[in-house]
Amino acid sequence: MDGIILLNKLVGMTSYEALYPIKKYFSTSRIGHTGILDKFASGLLVVLVGKYTKLSDYITSLDKEYISEFEFGIETDTLDPNGKIVNTTDYVPNFNEVVLGVKSLIGEIFQVPPKFSSIHVKGQRAYKLALSGESFDLQARKINIYDIEILDYNIDFCILKLKIKCSKGTYVRSIARDLGRALGSCAYVKSLKRTQIGDFKLGDAYCFDNLNDNSLLGIESLNFFEKIYVDDSMIRFIQNGIYINIAINDGEFKILKSQNEKILAVICGIGLNKYRYIIIF
């Protein structure tokens, strides 16, 4: 069983727990997701099954879109609703201040990840060190926030609702922390929903109760990969993992197809006109 499943993860379960029903339904253990959603968060998980798990690095690297609610006046140690309150303030920024603060975050910036995260520090996950009370610092990482749209701001309840489009490695919890502090207040992420990964959209995702055989998408779902048609005489070489002449750039992914539309392989460029096979069908 091979393919891609778009799953709508529910609040209250880990990303790994979300895989169990899929493993059971499709009777497979060769399965993985492409980007953790915290337990308090919901939304799109791109799940890879069988041979498609080899696409994990690529799918993980795609840009993301989130809808999130920030609450001003409170900051928790985890920067989410499940953490302990570590800071409070009565000051809540006005709408104009929020607009300016949001604009200042858009673009290529350096962001410090939350201490409660899965980043490796001193050979351990950062969240484990944080739970143990050990003092440590995380290095800022370069990310790109392409756009932040203000969907609503209820100043009476201190709730700011945003749509955020960002690169791989961006922590929405850090955006809340940094925005709150920059505006002379504090903030945490009250809710978080991932709505898009690359061209994959939450609106096309399945919930647990409507999983079916049609939930498993094929290579056609990767319509953003360029398709290369090869001569029939080259098919046996591809099927045996032998390299043929293909024009490809470093980091590019392409789908090799026969003249009669049969999908043969997915390849990834590792230099100018050099590549490796990711999947051979």
Secondary structure per residue as TSV (DSSP state, phi and psi in degrees):
chain	resnum	aa	ss	phi	psi
A	1	M	-	360.0	119.9
A	2	D	-	-133.7	142.2
A	3	G	E	158.5	-167.8
A	4	I	E	-125.4	134.8
A	5	I	E	-121.5	130.3
A	6	L	E	-95.1	115.6
A	7	L	E	-115.5	137.4
A	8	N	E	-94.8	98.5
A	9	K	E	-73.6	139.8
A	10	L	-	-92.9	156.7
A	11	V	T	-63.8	140.4
A	12	G	T	103.3	-6.8
A	13	M	S	-123.6	152.7
A	14	T	-	-78.4	165.0
A	15	S	T	-63.3	-33.9
A	16	Y	T	-71.3	-39.1
A	17	E	G	-62.3	-31.1
A	18	A	G	-66.5	-19.0
A	19	L	G	-81.3	-21.6
A	20	Y	H	-56.7	-48.6
A	21	P	H	-61.5	-32.2
A	22	I	H	-70.7	-43.5
A	23	K	H	-57.9	-41.4
A	24	K	H	-69.1	-45.1
A	25	Y	H	-65.5	-43.8
A	26	F	H	-95.9	3.6
A	27	S	T	51.2	53.7
A	28	T	-	-144.9	149.7
A	29	S	S	-109.4	-8.8
A	30	R	-	-85.7	86.4
A	31	I	E	-154.0	149.1
A	32	G	E	-163.5	157.4
A	33	H	E	-102.7	170.7
A	34	T	S	-124.5	62.9
A	35	G	S	128.7	112.6
A	36	I	-	-68.0	136.8
A	37	L	-	-108.9	129.1
A	38	D	-	-60.6	161.0
A	39	K	T	-59.2	-35.7
A	40	F	T	-77.7	-11.6
A	41	A	-	-95.2	163.0
A	42	S	E	-132.9	176.3
A	43	G	E	116.5	-157.0
A	44	L	E	-75.0	125.9
A	45	L	E	-117.8	127.9
A	46	V	E	-92.7	113.9
A	47	V	E	-104.9	130.4
A	48	L	E	-107.2	135.0
A	49	V	E	-122.9	136.6
A	50	G	G	65.1	-132.3
A	51	K	G	-57.7	-27.2
A	52	Y	G	-70.9	-11.6
A	53	T	G	-62.5	-19.8
A	54	K	G	-70.4	-11.6
A	55	L	G	-90.9	5.9
A	56	S	H	-55.9	-47.9
A	57	D	H	-60.8	-38.9
A	58	Y	H	-68.8	-49.8
A	59	I	H	-62.3	-39.5
A	60	T	H	-61.0	-30.8
A	61	S	T	-80.5	-6.1
A	62	L	S	-71.6	155.5
A	63	D	-	-67.3	157.1
A	64	K	E	-124.5	158.7
A	65	E	E	-132.3	136.8
A	66	Y	E	-132.3	152.2
A	67	I	E	-116.3	126.8
A	68	S	E	-140.7	151.3
A	69	E	E	-112.9	127.2
A	70	F	E	-104.7	140.6
A	71	E	E	-111.7	120.6
A	72	F	E	-81.1	153.9
A	73	G	T	96.0	-7.8
A	74	I	E	-139.1	139.1
A	75	E	E	-131.2	133.3
A	76	T	E	-107.8	162.9
A	77	D	S	-65.7	-30.3
A	78	T	S	-92.8	-8.1
A	79	L	S	65.1	21.8
A	80	D	S	-137.5	178.6
A	81	P	T	-68.0	-16.3
A	82	N	T	-90.1	-4.1
A	83	G	S	-89.2	175.2
A	84	K	-	-86.0	139.6
A	85	I	E	-69.3	125.0
A	86	V	E	-117.0	-10.0
A	87	N	E	-158.7	141.1
A	88	T	E	-139.3	157.0
A	89	T	-	-155.6	150.8
A	90	D	S	-84.8	-10.7
A	91	Y	-	-81.0	126.6
A	92	V	-	-123.9	124.6
A	93	P	-	-66.1	150.2
A	94	N	-	-81.9	175.4
A	95	F	H	-62.1	-43.9
A	96	N	H	-62.6	-38.1
A	97	E	H	-64.7	-40.3
A	98	V	H	-63.1	-44.1
A	99	V	H	-57.6	-47.0
A	100	L	H	-65.9	-40.3
A	101	G	H	-63.9	-41.9
A	102	V	H	-63.8	-44.4
A	103	K	H	-60.4	-34.4
A	104	S	H	-68.5	-17.3
A	105	L	H	-92.2	-12.2
A	106	I	-	-79.5	135.4
A	107	G	E	120.8	-169.8
A	108	E	E	-82.0	117.8
A	109	I	E	-135.5	168.5
A	110	F	E	-103.0	127.0
A	111	Q	E	-123.6	134.2
A	112	V	-	-88.3	121.1
A	113	P	-	-65.4	159.7
A	114	P	-	-65.1	148.3
A	115	K	S	-67.1	-29.8
A	116	F	S	-88.1	81.9
A	117	S	S	-148.9	173.1
A	118	S	S	-93.0	11.0
A	119	I	-	-64.7	141.6
A	120	H	E	-80.8	130.0
A	121	V	E	-137.1	126.0
A	122	K	T	53.8	35.6
A	123	G	T	79.8	4.6
A	124	Q	E	-129.1	163.1
A	125	R	E	-69.6	140.3
A	126	A	H	-57.7	-39.7
A	127	Y	H	-64.6	-29.4
A	128	K	H	-69.5	-39.7
A	129	L	H	-65.1	-40.6
A	130	A	H	-63.6	-41.2
A	131	L	H	-65.8	-32.1
A	132	S	H	-78.8	-9.4
A	133	G	T	85.7	5.7
A	134	E	-	-71.9	140.3
A	135	S	-	-84.2	132.4
A	136	F	-	-161.4	162.0
A	137	D	-	-121.4	148.0
A	138	L	-	-108.0	141.0
A	139	Q	-	-77.2	141.7
A	140	A	-	-66.6	144.6
A	141	R	E	-123.4	145.4
A	142	K	E	-75.9	126.9
A	143	I	E	-134.3	175.1
A	144	N	E	-133.2	120.6
A	145	I	E	-102.7	108.0
A	146	Y	E	-76.3	-36.0
A	147	D	E	-163.6	144.8
A	148	I	E	-131.1	119.6
A	149	E	E	-107.6	127.5
A	150	I	E	-79.9	115.0
A	151	L	E	-90.0	-32.6
A	152	D	E	-167.4	149.1
A	153	Y	E	-140.0	107.4
A	154	N	E	-98.4	93.4
A	155	I	T	-68.0	-27.2
A	156	D	T	-64.8	-35.1
A	157	F	T	-104.9	5.5
A	158	C	T	61.9	29.6
A	159	I	E	-109.5	123.4
A	160	L	E	-111.7	125.0
A	161	K	E	-108.2	128.3
A	162	L	E	-131.1	152.0
A	163	K	E	-110.5	124.1
A	164	I	E	-121.1	127.3
A	165	K	E	-113.1	123.6
A	166	C	E	-149.7	170.8
A	167	S	-	-86.1	170.2
A	168	K	T	-54.0	143.2
A	169	G	T	87.7	-1.2
A	170	T	-	-81.6	134.0
A	171	Y	-	-105.3	116.1
A	172	V	H	-64.1	-33.0
A	173	R	H	-61.0	-36.8
A	174	S	H	-70.3	-33.6
A	175	I	H	-61.5	-44.4
A	176	A	H	-61.2	-46.9
A	177	R	H	-58.2	-49.7
A	178	D	H	-68.6	-37.7
A	179	L	H	-66.2	-46.0
A	180	G	H	-58.7	-47.4
A	181	R	H	-68.0	-38.3
A	182	A	H	-64.2	-27.1
A	183	L	T	-95.8	11.8
A	184	G	T	75.6	19.2
A	185	S	S	-126.8	-148.3
A	186	C	-	-152.9	163.2
A	187	A	E	-160.8	159.8
A	188	Y	E	-141.7	167.8
A	189	V	E	-86.2	114.2
A	190	K	E	-81.2	-37.1
A	191	S	E	-149.6	154.8
A	192	L	E	-150.0	129.3
A	193	K	E	-133.6	126.5
A	194	R	E	-89.1	124.3
A	195	T	E	-108.0	-14.6
A	196	Q	E	-159.5	142.8
A	197	I	E	-131.7	111.4
A	198	G	T	59.2	-125.8
A	199	D	T	-94.1	-0.9
A	200	F	E	-81.3	131.6
A	201	K	E	-120.5	146.4
A	202	L	G	-59.1	-33.9
A	203	G	G	-61.3	-18.8
A	204	D	G	-99.1	3.5
A	205	A	-	-84.7	157.3
A	206	Y	B	-102.4	146.8
A	207	C	-	-93.2	168.9
A	208	F	G	-60.1	-37.5
A	209	D	G	-79.3	-4.2
A	210	N	G	-126.5	23.4
A	211	L	-	-62.6	137.2
A	212	N	-	-153.2	179.6
A	213	D	G	-60.5	-29.0
A	214	N	G	-75.7	-8.2
A	215	S	G	-67.7	-22.4
A	216	L	-	-85.4	109.2
A	217	L	B	-87.4	150.1
A	218	G	-	-99.0	-165.5
A	219	I	G	-64.6	-20.5
A	220	E	G	-61.8	-24.4
A	221	S	G	-68.8	-17.1
A	222	L	-	-91.6	54.6
A	223	N	T	-70.8	-6.3
A	224	F	T	-88.1	-2.3
A	225	F	S	-86.4	133.8
A	226	E	E	-68.1	142.7
A	227	K	E	-103.8	131.5
A	228	I	E	-115.5	124.5
A	229	Y	E	-94.6	128.5
A	230	V	-	-111.9	156.4
A	231	D	-	-67.0	147.3
A	232	D	G	-59.2	-26.7
A	233	S	G	-68.2	-15.6
A	234	M	G	-92.1	-10.5
A	235	I	H	-59.6	-45.1
A	236	R	H	-65.0	-31.4
A	237	F	H	-67.0	-44.6
A	238	I	H	-62.8	-44.5
A	239	Q	H	-63.6	-22.3
A	240	N	T	-102.1	10.7
A	241	G	T	72.1	21.4
A	242	I	-	-91.0	138.2
A	243	Y	-	-80.2	141.3
A	244	I	-	-123.2	169.5
A	245	N	-	-74.7	116.3
A	246	I	-	-134.4	133.2
A	247	A	-	-81.4	115.6
A	248	I	-	-154.0	147.0
A	249	N	-	-102.1	161.6
A	250	D	T	-58.7	130.2
A	251	G	T	85.9	-9.2
A	252	E	-	-76.4	144.7
A	253	F	E	-110.7	136.4
A	254	K	E	-138.4	152.9
A	255	I	E	-105.4	127.7
A	256	L	E	-94.5	129.9
A	257	K	E	-130.6	152.4
A	258	S	-	-80.5	172.6
A	259	Q	T	-65.2	-23.8
A	260	N	T	-99.1	23.7
A	261	E	-	78.0	7.9
A	262	K	-	-72.5	131.2
A	263	I	E	-78.6	127.3
A	264	L	E	-105.8	-42.3
A	265	A	E	-167.1	162.4
A	266	V	E	-115.9	130.7
A	267	I	E	-123.6	158.3
A	268	C	E	-130.2	130.1
A	269	G	E	-69.4	135.7
A	270	I	E	-124.2	30.0
A	271	G	E	147.7	176.2
A	272	L	T	-66.7	116.2
A	273	N	T	60.4	23.2
A	274	K	E	-121.1	146.3
A	275	Y	E	-154.6	169.0
A	276	R	E	-128.3	151.6
A	277	Y	E	-78.4	127.8
A	278	I	E	-93.0	-48.6
A	279	I	E	-136.8	134.1
A	280	I	E	-116.5	125.1
A	281	F	-	-94.6	360.0
